Amino acid sequence: MHSPGRTAVLLGLLFGLAGTSTSAVTVALPQLAGQLGITAATAAWIVSGYTVALAVATPLHGRLADMAGIRLPLTVGVAMMGAGAVGAALAPNFPVLMVARVLQGAGAASVAVLGTALISARWSGETRGAALGRVAGVAGTLSALGPLLGGALVALGGWRWSVALPVAGL
């Protein structure tokens, strides 16, 4: 069995990258809108689409885990998050970008609900508490750095790098 510390840090990293998928991308919206030839209001839909998919898919992942166990839905969710990030980064137009962001958000939903469920299922007592604290600490720190990371990625390589950020966690 993996150590709770290592598992918690990895899950915290994934959870944090799911959070930065809104704040890092928000910084890139003006450049994204200009390059895709859309308005800023239209570009903002990629943030809304991601967050709505995240909210809707969270209970679905929980229900899937009740039926199939934690591992498979978590693995599929992380793969969806990564595929959505790659799809968003390579999107040739706004409709494809929107579909990719919804896929990314639906996959990211698995991390929040199933990451904590995984820790709760594997460990108990102080070990569980410490692991959940690590997840929260890593995720919170990474999420707080989202606008900074997004700005740096936009400056280095453009908006496509900011939407691809979750791939770093894979």
C-alpha positions as CSV (number, residue, x, y, z in Angstrom):
1,M,0.0,0.0,0.0
2,H,1.3,3.5,-0.8
3,S,2.2,5.8,2.0
4,P,-0.6,8.2,3.0
5,G,1.7,11.2,2.7
6,R,2.7,10.4,-0.9
7,T,-0.9,9.6,-1.9
8,A,-2.2,12.8,-0.3
9,V,0.4,15.0,-2.0
10,L,-0.5,13.5,-5.4
11,L,-4.2,13.8,-4.8
12,G,-3.7,17.4,-3.5
13,L,-1.7,18.2,-6.7
14,L,-4.6,16.8,-8.9
15,F,-7.2,18.6,-6.8
16,G,-5.2,21.9,-6.9
17,L,-4.8,21.6,-10.7
18,A,-8.5,21.1,-11.0
19,G,-8.9,24.4,-9.1
20,T,-6.4,26.3,-11.1
21,S,-8.3,25.3,-14.2
22,T,-10.6,28.2,-13.5
23,S,-8.3,30.8,-12.0
24,A,-5.4,30.3,-14.4
25,V,-7.6,30.3,-17.5
26,T,-9.4,33.5,-16.4
27,V,-6.1,35.4,-16.8
28,A,-5.9,34.1,-20.4
29,L,-9.4,35.2,-21.5
30,P,-8.4,38.5,-23.2
31,Q,-5.7,36.8,-25.3
32,L,-8.0,33.8,-26.0
33,A,-10.8,36.0,-27.2
34,G,-8.6,38.0,-29.5
35,Q,-7.0,34.9,-31.1
36,L,-10.3,33.0,-31.6
37,G,-12.1,36.2,-32.8
38,I,-14.8,36.1,-30.0
39,T,-16.0,38.6,-27.5
40,A,-14.7,38.6,-23.9
41,A,-18.2,37.6,-22.7
42,T,-18.2,34.6,-25.0
43,A,-14.7,33.6,-23.9
44,A,-15.9,33.6,-20.3
45,W,-18.1,30.7,-21.1
46,I,-15.1,28.4,-21.0
47,V,-14.9,29.1,-17.3
48,S,-18.6,28.7,-16.8
49,G,-18.8,25.5,-18.8
50,Y,-15.9,24.0,-16.8
51,T,-17.5,24.9,-13.4
52,V,-21.0,23.8,-14.3
53,A,-19.6,20.4,-15.5
54,L,-17.6,20.2,-12.3
55,A,-20.7,20.8,-10.2
56,V,-22.9,18.4,-12.1
57,A,-20.4,15.6,-12.4
58,T,-19.3,15.6,-8.7
59,P,-22.3,13.6,-7.4
60,L,-22.3,11.4,-10.5
61,H,-18.7,10.3,-9.8
62,G,-19.7,9.6,-6.2
63,R,-22.6,7.4,-7.4
64,L,-20.3,5.6,-9.9
65,A,-17.9,4.9,-7.1
66,D,-20.7,3.4,-5.0
67,M,-21.4,1.0,-7.9
68,A,-17.9,0.3,-9.2
69,G,-15.5,1.2,-6.4
70,I,-13.3,4.3,-6.2
71,R,-10.4,3.3,-8.4
72,L,-12.1,3.0,-11.8
73,P,-14.2,6.3,-11.7
74,L,-11.2,8.2,-10.3
75,T,-8.9,6.9,-13.0
76,V,-11.4,7.6,-15.8
77,G,-12.1,11.1,-14.3
78,V,-8.4,12.0,-14.2
79,A,-8.0,10.7,-17.8
80,M,-11.0,12.8,-18.8
81,M,-9.5,15.9,-17.1
82,G,-6.2,15.3,-19.0
83,A,-7.9,14.6,-22.3
84,G,-10.0,17.8,-21.9
85,A,-6.9,19.8,-21.1
86,V,-5.1,18.5,-24.2
87,G,-8.2,19.0,-26.3
88,A,-8.6,22.6,-25.1
89,A,-5.0,23.4,-25.8
90,L,-5.3,22.1,-29.3
91,A,-8.8,23.5,-30.0
92,P,-8.9,25.1,-33.5
93,N,-12.1,27.1,-32.6
94,F,-14.4,28.1,-29.8
95,P,-16.9,25.2,-30.1
96,V,-14.2,22.6,-29.8
97,L,-12.6,24.5,-26.9
98,M,-16.0,24.6,-25.1
99,V,-16.5,20.8,-25.5
100,A,-13.0,20.2,-24.3
101,R,-13.5,22.4,-21.2
102,V,-16.7,20.7,-20.3
103,L,-15.0,17.3,-20.6
104,Q,-12.1,18.6,-18.5
105,G,-14.5,19.9,-15.8
106,A,-16.5,16.6,-15.7
107,G,-13.3,14.7,-15.2
108,A,-11.9,17.1,-12.6
109,A,-15.0,16.5,-10.6
110,S,-13.8,13.0,-9.8
111,V,-10.7,14.2,-8.0
112,A,-12.5,16.3,-5.4
113,V,-15.0,13.7,-4.4
114,L,-13.1,10.5,-4.9
115,G,-9.7,11.6,-3.8
116,T,-11.0,12.2,-0.3
117,A,-13.1,9.1,-0.4
118,L,-9.9,7.1,-1.3
119,I,-8.1,8.4,1.7
120,S,-11.0,7.9,4.0
121,A,-11.3,4.3,2.7
122,R,-7.6,3.4,3.1
123,W,-6.6,5.0,6.4
124,S,-8.2,5.9,9.7
125,G,-7.5,8.0,12.8
126,E,-4.6,10.4,12.8
127,T,-3.2,9.0,9.6
128,R,-6.4,9.8,7.8
129,G,-6.5,13.3,9.3
130,A,-2.9,14.0,8.3
131,A,-3.5,12.8,4.8
132,L,-6.7,14.9,4.4
133,G,-4.8,17.9,5.7
134,R,-2.0,17.3,3.2
135,V,-4.6,17.1,0.4
136,A,-6.1,20.4,1.5
137,G,-2.8,22.1,2.0
138,V,-1.4,21.2,-1.4
139,A,-4.6,21.8,-3.2
140,G,-5.2,25.2,-1.5
141,T,-1.7,26.3,-2.2
142,L,-1.8,25.4,-5.8
143,S,-5.2,26.8,-6.3
144,A,-4.1,30.1,-4.8
145,L,-1.2,30.2,-7.2
146,G,-3.6,29.8,-10.2
147,P,-3.7,33.4,-11.4
148,L,0.1,33.7,-11.1
149,L,0.6,30.4,-12.9
150,G,-1.9,31.4,-15.6
151,G,-0.2,34.7,-16.1
152,A,3.2,33.1,-16.4
153,L,2.0,30.5,-18.8
154,V,0.2,33.1,-21.0
155,A,3.4,35.2,-21.0
156,L,5.6,32.2,-21.9
157,G,3.4,30.4,-24.5
158,G,0.0,31.9,-24.8
159,W,-3.5,31.0,-23.6
160,R,-3.2,27.4,-24.8
161,W,-0.6,26.7,-22.1
162,S,-2.9,27.9,-19.4
163,V,-5.7,25.5,-20.5
164,A,-3.2,22.7,-20.6
165,L,-2.0,23.2,-17.0
166,P,-3.8,20.1,-15.6
167,V,-1.7,17.9,-17.8
168,A,1.2,18.6,-15.4
169,G,-0.5,16.5,-12.8
170,L,-0.8,13.5,-15.0
